[in-house]
Amino acid sequence: MPYRHLEEYNIEVTREVTDHYERILREIGEDPAREGLLKTPERAAKAMLFLTQGYRQDAVEILKGAMFRESYSEMVLIKDIEVYSLCEHHMLPFYGKAHVAYIPDGHIVGLSKIPRVVDVFARRLQVQERLTDDILECINTTLKPRGVAVVIEAAHMCMMMRGVQKQNSVTTTSGFRGQFEKSETRNEFLKLISSELH
């Protein structure tokens, strides 16, 4: 990194992204000097850098920082985790809920870390299928539990605002590892979250 401090780097990146947004406004026929748009390029740049901050975060380190030895060996479920991401095809939002469960095998993890892992991967340009798999594999390889399950239910603005324009469409993706590949355990998990799925 050619910058001495992260803050200096962030200022420079924000400036560059701001310049790009100003050019985009001109290209679509707007006037960046118009009163209502004077600060729009900078605001948009800061918003984009926030929405993609997952590229600058390490989900594995987040989990490792809160792993504890514990003999508990039943399902741990964190459901209704809010998900906000950007579709990599159109850079439009998709949003919904994630339900994540794991069965410990000697270690548990601080409960707040699971939603943080979801956010790390969601705050990148994504497709819902890969987002599901990213969360699943990170927990599986880092925590090494007896099993992991992830279900994401989301609405995609690229389908709602453009293209087929289906405002009520919802996409559900799922992934299972270990004990959750067995129908009995998987069905228990799905039953626990079934009231949340539509």
CYANA upper distance limits for C-alpha pairs under 8 A (distance plus 0.5 A):
  3 TYR  CA      8 GLU  CA      6.70
  3 TYR  CA      9 TYR  CA      6.11
  4 ARG  CA      8 GLU  CA      7.43
  4 ARG  CA      9 TYR  CA      8.34
  5 HIS  CA      9 TYR  CA      6.93
  6 LEU  CA     10 ASN  CA      6.63
  7 GLU  CA     11 ILE  CA      6.72
  8 GLU  CA     12 GLU  CA      6.83
  9 TYR  CA     13 VAL  CA      6.66
 10 ASN  CA     14 THR  CA      6.48
 11 ILE  CA     15 ARG  CA      6.67
 12 GLU  CA     16 GLU  CA      6.78
 13 VAL  CA     17 VAL  CA      6.66
 14 THR  CA     18 THR  CA      6.44
 14 THR  CA     42 GLU  CA      7.81
 14 THR  CA     45 ALA  CA      6.47
 14 THR  CA     46 LYS  CA      6.99
 14 THR  CA     49 LEU  CA      8.19
 15 ARG  CA     19 ASP  CA      6.80
 15 ARG  CA     42 GLU  CA      8.05
 16 GLU  CA     20 HIS  CA      7.01
 17 VAL  CA     21 TYR  CA      6.85
 17 VAL  CA     42 GLU  CA      8.37
 17 VAL  CA     45 ALA  CA      5.88
 18 THR  CA     22 GLU  CA      6.75
 18 THR  CA     41 PRO  CA      5.38
 18 THR  CA     42 GLU  CA      5.38
 18 THR  CA     43 ARG  CA      8.48
 18 THR  CA     44 ALA  CA      7.75
 18 THR  CA     45 ALA  CA      5.66
 19 ASP  CA     23 ARG  CA      6.88
 19 ASP  CA     41 PRO  CA      7.60
 20 HIS  CA     24 ILE  CA      6.76
 20 HIS  CA     41 PRO  CA      8.39
 21 TYR  CA     25 LEU  CA      6.76
 21 TYR  CA     41 PRO  CA      5.48
 21 TYR  CA     42 GLU  CA      8.35
 21 TYR  CA     44 ALA  CA      7.67
 21 TYR  CA     45 ALA  CA      7.61
 22 GLU  CA     26 ARG  CA      7.05
 22 GLU  CA     32 PRO  CA      6.70
 22 GLU  CA     41 PRO  CA      5.84
 23 ARG  CA     27 GLU  CA      6.70
 24 ILE  CA     28 ILE  CA      6.81
 25 LEU  CA     29 GLY  CA      7.05
 25 LEU  CA     30 GLU  CA      5.70
 25 LEU  CA     31 ASP  CA      7.25
 25 LEU  CA     32 PRO  CA      6.77
 26 ARG  CA     30 GLU  CA      5.61
 26 ARG  CA     31 ASP  CA      6.47
 26 ARG  CA     32 PRO  CA      7.22
 31 ASP  CA     37 LEU  CA      8.03
 32 PRO  CA     37 LEU  CA      5.88
 32 PRO  CA     38 LEU  CA      6.38
 32 PRO  CA     40 THR  CA      8.43
 32 PRO  CA     41 PRO  CA      8.49
 33 ALA  CA     37 LEU  CA      6.99
 33 ALA  CA     38 LEU  CA      6.01
 34 ARG  CA     38 LEU  CA      6.59
 36 GLY  CA     40 THR  CA      8.19
 37 LEU  CA     41 PRO  CA      8.01
 39 LYS  CA     43 ARG  CA      6.68
 40 THR  CA     44 ALA  CA      6.38
 41 PRO  CA     45 ALA  CA      6.57
 42 GLU  CA     46 LYS  CA      6.71
 43 ARG  CA     47 ALA  CA      6.63
 44 ALA  CA     48 MET  CA      6.58
 45 ALA  CA     49 LEU  CA      6.69
 46 LYS  CA     50 PHE  CA      6.66
 47 ALA  CA     51 LEU  CA      6.60
 48 MET  CA     52 THR  CA      6.65
 49 LEU  CA     53 GLN  CA      6.38
 50 PHE  CA    123 ARG  CA      8.36
 51 LEU  CA     85 SER  CA      7.86
 51 LEU  CA     86 LEU  CA      8.30
 51 LEU  CA    123 ARG  CA      5.71
 51 LEU  CA    124 ARG  CA      7.55
 52 THR  CA    123 ARG  CA      5.08
 52 THR  CA    124 ARG  CA      5.13
 52 THR  CA    125 LEU  CA      7.51
 53 GLN  CA     57 GLN  CA      7.31
 53 GLN  CA    120 VAL  CA      7.92
 53 GLN  CA    123 ARG  CA      6.32
 53 GLN  CA    124 ARG  CA      7.45
 54 GLY  CA     58 ASP  CA      8.21
 54 GLY  CA    119 ASP  CA      7.66
 54 GLY  CA    120 VAL  CA      4.80
 54 GLY  CA    121 PHE  CA      6.37
 54 GLY  CA    122 ALA  CA      7.64
 54 GLY  CA    123 ARG  CA      5.18
 54 GLY  CA    124 ARG  CA      5.93
 55 TYR  CA    120 VAL  CA      8.07
 55 TYR  CA    123 ARG  CA      7.99
 55 TYR  CA    124 ARG  CA      6.70
 57 GLN  CA    120 VAL  CA      6.84
 58 ASP  CA     62 ILE  CA      6.97
 58 ASP  CA    120 VAL  CA      7.87
 59 ALA  CA     63 LEU  CA      6.96
 59 ALA  CA    116 ARG  CA      8.22
 59 ALA  CA    117 VAL  CA      5.77
 59 ALA  CA    120 VAL  CA      6.69
 59 ALA  CA    121 PHE  CA      8.32
 59 ALA  CA    138 CYS  CA      7.70
 60 VAL  CA     64 LYS  CA      6.67
 60 VAL  CA    138 CYS  CA      6.99
 60 VAL  CA    139 ILE  CA      8.47
 60 VAL  CA    142 THR  CA      6.88
 61 GLU  CA     65 GLY  CA      6.47
 62 ILE  CA     66 ALA  CA      7.60
 62 ILE  CA    113 LYS  CA      7.05
 62 ILE  CA    116 ARG  CA      8.16
 62 ILE  CA    117 VAL  CA      7.70
 63 LEU  CA     67 MET  CA      6.93
 63 LEU  CA    109 VAL  CA      7.21
 63 LEU  CA    110 GLY  CA      8.46
 63 LEU  CA    113 LYS  CA      6.60
 63 LEU  CA    114 ILE  CA      8.23
 63 LEU  CA    117 VAL  CA      8.14
 63 LEU  CA    139 ILE  CA      8.30
 63 LEU  CA    142 THR  CA      7.70
 63 LEU  CA    143 LEU  CA      8.01
 64 LYS  CA    142 THR  CA      7.80
 64 LYS  CA    143 LEU  CA      8.40
 66 ALA  CA    109 VAL  CA      5.98
 66 ALA  CA    110 GLY  CA      5.86
 66 ALA  CA    113 LYS  CA      7.90
 67 MET  CA    107 HIS  CA      6.78
 67 MET  CA    108 ILE  CA      6.25
 67 MET  CA    109 VAL  CA      4.97
 67 MET  CA    110 GLY  CA      7.18
 67 MET  CA    143 LEU  CA      8.18
 68 PHE  CA    107 HIS  CA      5.82
 68 PHE  CA    108 ILE  CA      5.89
 68 PHE  CA    109 VAL  CA      6.61
 68 PHE  CA    110 GLY  CA      8.41
 69 ARG  CA    106 GLY  CA      6.18
 69 ARG  CA    107 HIS  CA      4.96
 69 ARG  CA    108 ILE  CA      6.96
 70 GLU  CA    106 GLY  CA      5.95
 70 GLU  CA    107 HIS  CA      5.74
 70 GLU  CA    108 ILE  CA      6.67
 71 SER  CA    104 PRO  CA      8.49
 71 SER  CA    105 ASP  CA      8.03
 71 SER  CA    106 GLY  CA      6.00
 71 SER  CA    107 HIS  CA      7.82
 72 TYR  CA    104 PRO  CA      7.09
 72 TYR  CA    105 ASP  CA      8.35
 72 TYR  CA    106 GLY  CA      7.86
 72 TYR  CA    108 ILE  CA      8.33
 73 SER  CA    103 ILE  CA      6.45
 73 SER  CA    104 PRO  CA      5.63
 73 SER  CA    105 ASP  CA      6.79
 73 SER  CA    106 GLY  CA      8.16
 74 GLU  CA    103 ILE  CA      6.08
 74 GLU  CA    104 PRO  CA      7.41
 75 MET  CA    101 ALA  CA      7.07
 75 MET  CA    102 TYR  CA      6.23
 75 MET  CA    103 ILE  CA      5.11
 75 MET  CA    104 PRO  CA      7.86
 76 VAL  CA    101 ALA  CA      5.85
 76 VAL  CA    102 TYR  CA      5.90
 76 VAL  CA    103 ILE  CA      6.63
 76 VAL  CA    104 PRO  CA      8.28
 77 LEU  CA     99 HIS  CA      7.81
 77 LEU  CA    100 VAL  CA      6.33
 77 LEU  CA    101 ALA  CA      4.69
 77 LEU  CA    102 TYR  CA      7.22
 78 ILE  CA     99 HIS  CA      6.46
 78 ILE  CA    100 VAL  CA      5.87
 78 ILE  CA    101 ALA  CA      6.68
 78 ILE  CA    111 LEU  CA      8.22
 78 ILE  CA    114 ILE  CA      8.16
 79 LYS  CA     97 LYS  CA      8.31
 79 LYS  CA     98 ALA  CA      6.86
 79 LYS  CA     99 HIS  CA      4.61
 79 LYS  CA    100 VAL  CA      6.62
 79 LYS  CA    193 ILE  CA      7.66
 80 ASP  CA     97 LYS  CA      5.73
 80 ASP  CA     98 ALA  CA      6.26
 80 ASP  CA     99 HIS  CA      6.35
 80 ASP  CA    196 GLU  CA      8.17
 81 ILE  CA     97 LYS  CA      5.71
 81 ILE  CA     98 ALA  CA      5.42
 81 ILE  CA     99 HIS  CA      6.86
 81 ILE  CA    115 PRO  CA      6.71
 82 GLU  CA     95 TYR  CA      8.12
 82 GLU  CA     96 GLY  CA      6.49
 82 GLU  CA     97 LYS  CA      5.22
 82 GLU  CA     98 ALA  CA      6.97
 83 VAL  CA     95 TYR  CA      5.81
 83 VAL  CA     96 GLY  CA      5.67
 83 VAL  CA     97 LYS  CA      5.81
 83 VAL  CA     98 ALA  CA      6.99
 83 VAL  CA    118 VAL  CA      7.88
 83 VAL  CA    119 ASP  CA      7.55
 83 VAL  CA    122 ALA  CA      7.23
 83 VAL  CA    154 ALA  CA      8.48
 84 TYR  CA     93 PRO  CA      7.41
 84 TYR  CA     94 PHE  CA      6.58
 84 TYR  CA     95 TYR  CA      5.00
 84 TYR  CA     96 GLY  CA      7.31
 84 TYR  CA    119 ASP  CA      8.34
 84 TYR  CA    122 ALA  CA      6.80
 84 TYR  CA    123 ARG  CA      7.83
 85 SER  CA     93 PRO  CA      6.07
 85 SER  CA     94 PHE  CA      5.92
 85 SER  CA     95 TYR  CA      6.73
 85 SER  CA    122 ALA  CA      5.34
 85 SER  CA    123 ARG  CA      6.10
 85 SER  CA    124 ARG  CA      7.34
 85 SER  CA    125 LEU  CA      7.57
 85 SER  CA    126 GLN  CA      7.38
 86 LEU  CA     91 MET  CA      5.74
 86 LEU  CA     92 LEU  CA      5.83
 86 LEU  CA     93 PRO  CA      4.86
 86 LEU  CA     94 PHE  CA      6.39
 86 LEU  CA    122 ALA  CA      8.11
 86 LEU  CA    123 ARG  CA      7.85
 86 LEU  CA    124 ARG  CA      7.35
 86 LEU  CA    125 LEU  CA      5.72
 86 LEU  CA    126 GLN  CA      6.50
 87 CYS  CA     91 MET  CA      5.41
 87 CYS  CA     92 LEU  CA      5.94
 87 CYS  CA     93 PRO  CA      6.48
 87 CYS  CA     94 PHE  CA      6.98
 87 CYS  CA    125 LEU  CA      6.29
 87 CYS  CA    126 GLN  CA      5.66
 87 CYS  CA    127 VAL  CA      6.19
 87 CYS  CA    128 GLN  CA      8.48
 87 CYS  CA    156 HIS  CA      8.36
 87 CYS  CA    158 CYS  CA      8.17
 88 GLU  CA     92 LEU  CA      8.33
 88 GLU  CA    125 LEU  CA      5.12
 88 GLU  CA    126 GLN  CA      5.55
 88 GLU  CA    127 VAL  CA      6.85
 90 HIS  CA    158 CYS  CA      7.23
 91 MET  CA    125 LEU  CA      7.64
 92 LEU  CA    156 HIS  CA      8.30
 92 LEU  CA    157 MET  CA      6.48
 92 LEU  CA    158 CYS  CA      6.43
 93 PRO  CA    156 HIS  CA      6.93
 93 PRO  CA    157 MET  CA      6.17
 93 PRO  CA    158 CYS  CA      7.98
 94 PHE  CA    154 ALA  CA      6.82
 94 PHE  CA    155 ALA  CA      6.00
 94 PHE  CA    156 HIS  CA      4.73
 94 PHE  CA    157 MET  CA      6.29
 94 PHE  CA    158 CYS  CA      8.37
 95 TYR  CA    154 ALA  CA      5.59
 95 TYR  CA    155 ALA  CA      6.05
 95 TYR  CA    156 HIS  CA      7.21
 96 GLY  CA    152 ILE  CA      7.79
 96 GLY  CA    153 GLU  CA      6.08
 96 GLY  CA    154 ALA  CA      4.61
 96 GLY  CA    155 ALA  CA      6.73
 97 LYS  CA    152 ILE  CA      6.27
 97 LYS  CA    153 GLU  CA      6.02
 97 LYS  CA    154 ALA  CA      7.00
 98 ALA  CA    118 VAL  CA      8.41
 98 ALA  CA    150 VAL  CA      7.52
 98 ALA  CA    151 VAL  CA      6.20
 98 ALA  CA    152 ILE  CA      4.87
 98 ALA  CA    153 GLU  CA      7.04
 99 HIS  CA    149 ALA  CA      8.46
 99 HIS  CA    150 VAL  CA      6.20
 99 HIS  CA    151 VAL  CA      5.70
 99 HIS  CA    152 ILE  CA      6.90
 99 HIS  CA    193 ILE  CA      7.84
100 VAL  CA    114 ILE  CA      8.16
100 VAL  CA    148 VAL  CA      7.99
100 VAL  CA    149 ALA  CA      6.21
100 VAL  CA    150 VAL  CA      5.12
100 VAL  CA    151 VAL  CA      7.16
101 ALA  CA    148 VAL  CA      6.19
101 ALA  CA    149 ALA  CA      5.61
101 ALA  CA    150 VAL  CA      7.08
101 ALA  CA    189 PHE  CA      8.12
102 TYR  CA    145 PRO  CA      7.02
102 TYR  CA    146 ARG  CA      7.83
102 TYR  CA    147 GLY  CA      5.93
102 TYR  CA    148 VAL  CA      4.81
102 TYR  CA    149 ALA  CA      6.81
103 ILE  CA    145 PRO  CA      6.11
103 ILE  CA    146 ARG  CA      5.72
103 ILE  CA    147 GLY  CA      5.74
103 ILE  CA    148 VAL  CA      7.17
103 ILE  CA    179 GLN  CA      8.33
104 PRO  CA    108 ILE  CA      6.32
104 PRO  CA    144 LYS  CA      8.37
104 PRO  CA    145 PRO  CA      5.17
104 PRO  CA    146 ARG  CA      6.41
104 PRO  CA    147 GLY  CA      8.09
105 ASP  CA    144 LYS  CA      7.54
105 ASP  CA    145 PRO  CA      5.35
105 ASP  CA    146 ARG  CA      6.08
106 GLY  CA    145 PRO  CA      8.33
107 HIS  CA    143 LEU  CA      7.48
107 HIS  CA    145 PRO  CA      8.07
108 ILE  CA    143 LEU  CA      8.14
109 VAL  CA    113 LYS  CA      7.48
109 VAL  CA    114 ILE  CA      8.46
109 VAL  CA    143 LEU  CA      8.25
110 GLY  CA    114 ILE  CA      8.16
111 LEU  CA    115 PRO  CA      8.32
112 SER  CA    116 ARG  CA      7.01
113 LYS  CA    117 VAL  CA      6.62
114 ILE  CA    118 VAL  CA      6.90
115 PRO  CA    119 ASP  CA      6.73
116 ARG  CA    120 VAL  CA      6.71
117 VAL  CA    121 PHE  CA      7.10
117 VAL  CA    135 ILE  CA      7.25
118 VAL  CA    122 ALA  CA      6.49
118 VAL  CA    135 ILE  CA      6.65
119 ASP  CA    123 ARG  CA      6.30
120 VAL  CA    124 ARG  CA      7.92
121 PHE  CA    131 LEU  CA      6.79
121 PHE  CA    134 ASP  CA      7.31
121 PHE  CA    135 ILE  CA      7.49
122 ALA  CA    126 GLN  CA      7.44
122 ALA  CA    131 LEU  CA      7.06
126 GLN  CA    130 ARG  CA      7.34
126 GLN  CA    131 LEU  CA      6.82
127 VAL  CA    131 LEU  CA      6.70
128 GLN  CA    132 THR  CA      6.70
128 GLN  CA    152 ILE  CA      8.25
128 GLN  CA    173 THR  CA      7.61
129 GLU  CA    133 ASP  CA      6.99
129 GLU  CA    173 THR  CA      6.74
130 ARG  CA    134 ASP  CA      6.39
131 LEU  CA    135 ILE  CA      6.83
132 THR  CA    136 LEU  CA      6.76
132 THR  CA    150 VAL  CA      6.94
132 THR  CA    151 VAL  CA      7.56
132 THR  CA    152 ILE  CA      7.21
132 THR  CA    173 THR  CA      7.29
132 THR  CA    174 SER  CA      7.07
132 THR  CA    175 GLY  CA      7.18
133 ASP  CA    137 GLU  CA      6.45
133 ASP  CA    175 GLY  CA      7.10
134 ASP  CA    138 CYS  CA      6.56
135 ILE  CA    139 ILE  CA      6.86
135 ILE  CA    150 VAL  CA      8.00
136 LEU  CA    140 ASN  CA      6.57
136 LEU  CA    148 VAL  CA      7.03
136 LEU  CA    149 ALA  CA      7.32
136 LEU  CA    150 VAL  CA      6.71
136 LEU  CA    175 GLY  CA      7.31
136 LEU  CA    176 PHE  CA      8.08
136 LEU  CA    177 ARG  CA      8.41
137 GLU  CA    141 THR  CA      6.38
138 CYS  CA    142 THR  CA      6.42
139 ILE  CA    143 LEU  CA      6.02
139 ILE  CA    144 LYS  CA      7.72
139 ILE  CA    148 VAL  CA      7.80
140 ASN  CA    144 LYS  CA      5.60
140 ASN  CA    145 PRO  CA      6.76
140 ASN  CA    147 GLY  CA      7.81
140 ASN  CA    148 VAL  CA      6.83
140 ASN  CA    177 ARG  CA      8.09
146 ARG  CA    178 GLY  CA      6.20
146 ARG  CA    179 GLN  CA      6.43
147 GLY  CA    176 PHE  CA      7.95
147 GLY  CA    177 ARG  CA      5.72
147 GLY  CA    178 GLY  CA      4.62
147 GLY  CA    179 GLN  CA      5.17
147 GLY  CA    180 PHE  CA      6.10
148 VAL  CA    176 PHE  CA      6.29
148 VAL  CA    177 ARG  CA      5.67
148 VAL  CA    178 GLY  CA      7.13
148 VAL  CA    179 GLN  CA      8.05
148 VAL  CA    180 PHE  CA      6.90
149 ALA  CA    174 SER  CA      7.97
149 ALA  CA    175 GLY  CA      6.25
149 ALA  CA    176 PHE  CA      5.04
149 ALA  CA    177 ARG  CA      7.00
149 ALA  CA    180 PHE  CA      6.82
149 ALA  CA    186 ARG  CA      8.36
149 ALA  CA    189 PHE  CA      8.41
150 VAL  CA    174 SER  CA      6.01
150 VAL  CA    175 GLY  CA      5.77
150 VAL  CA    176 PHE  CA      7.11
151 VAL  CA    172 THR  CA      7.53
151 VAL  CA    173 THR  CA      6.19
151 VAL  CA    174 SER  CA      4.81
151 VAL  CA    175 GLY  CA      7.10
152 ILE  CA    172 THR  CA      6.09
152 ILE  CA    173 THR  CA      5.84
152 ILE  CA    174 SER  CA      6.92
153 GLU  CA    170 VAL  CA      7.21
153 GLU  CA    171 THR  CA      6.13
153 GLU  CA    172 THR  CA      4.87
153 GLU  CA    173 THR  CA      7.12
153 GLU  CA    197 LEU  CA      7.95
154 ALA  CA    170 VAL  CA      6.10
154 ALA  CA    171 THR  CA      5.84
154 ALA  CA    172 THR  CA      7.02
155 ALA  CA    168 ASN  CA      8.43
155 ALA  CA    169 SER  CA      7.01
155 ALA  CA    170 VAL  CA      5.38
155 ALA  CA    171 THR  CA      6.83
156 HIS  CA    160 MET  CA      6.88
156 HIS  CA    169 SER  CA      8.46
156 HIS  CA    170 VAL  CA      7.94
156 HIS  CA    171 THR  CA      8.39
157 MET  CA    161 MET  CA      5.96
157 MET  CA    162 ARG  CA      8.02
158 CYS  CA    162 ARG  CA      6.08
158 CYS  CA    163 GLY  CA      7.29
158 CYS  CA    165 GLN  CA      8.47
159 MET  CA    163 GLY  CA      6.24
159 MET  CA    164 VAL  CA      6.24
159 MET  CA    165 GLN  CA      5.76
159 MET  CA    166 LYS  CA      6.41
159 MET  CA    167 GLN  CA      7.85
159 MET  CA    169 SER  CA      8.34
160 MET  CA    164 VAL  CA      7.63
160 MET  CA    165 GLN  CA      4.81
160 MET  CA    166 LYS  CA      5.44
160 MET  CA    167 GLN  CA      5.11
160 MET  CA    168 ASN  CA      8.24
160 MET  CA    169 SER  CA      8.26
161 MET  CA    165 GLN  CA      6.00
161 MET  CA    166 LYS  CA      8.49
161 MET  CA    167 GLN  CA      8.17
176 PHE  CA    180 PHE  CA      5.92
176 PHE  CA    181 GLU  CA      6.20
176 PHE  CA    186 ARG  CA      8.33
177 ARG  CA    181 GLU  CA      6.19
178 GLY  CA    182 LYS  CA      8.29
179 GLN  CA    185 THR  CA      6.98
179 GLN  CA    186 ARG  CA      8.32
180 PHE  CA    184 GLU  CA      8.48
180 PHE  CA    185 THR  CA      5.74
180 PHE  CA    186 ARG  CA      5.19
181 GLU  CA    185 THR  CA      7.99
181 GLU  CA    186 ARG  CA      6.91
182 LYS  CA    186 ARG  CA      6.61
183 SER  CA    187 ASN  CA      6.28
184 GLU  CA    188 GLU  CA      6.81
185 THR  CA    189 PHE  CA      6.88
186 ARG  CA    190 LEU  CA      6.68
187 ASN  CA    191 LYS  CA      6.43
188 GLU  CA    192 LEU  CA      6.79
189 PHE  CA    193 ILE  CA      7.03
190 LEU  CA    194 SER  CA      6.13
191 LYS  CA    195 SER  CA      8.25
193 ILE  CA    197 LEU  CA      7.28
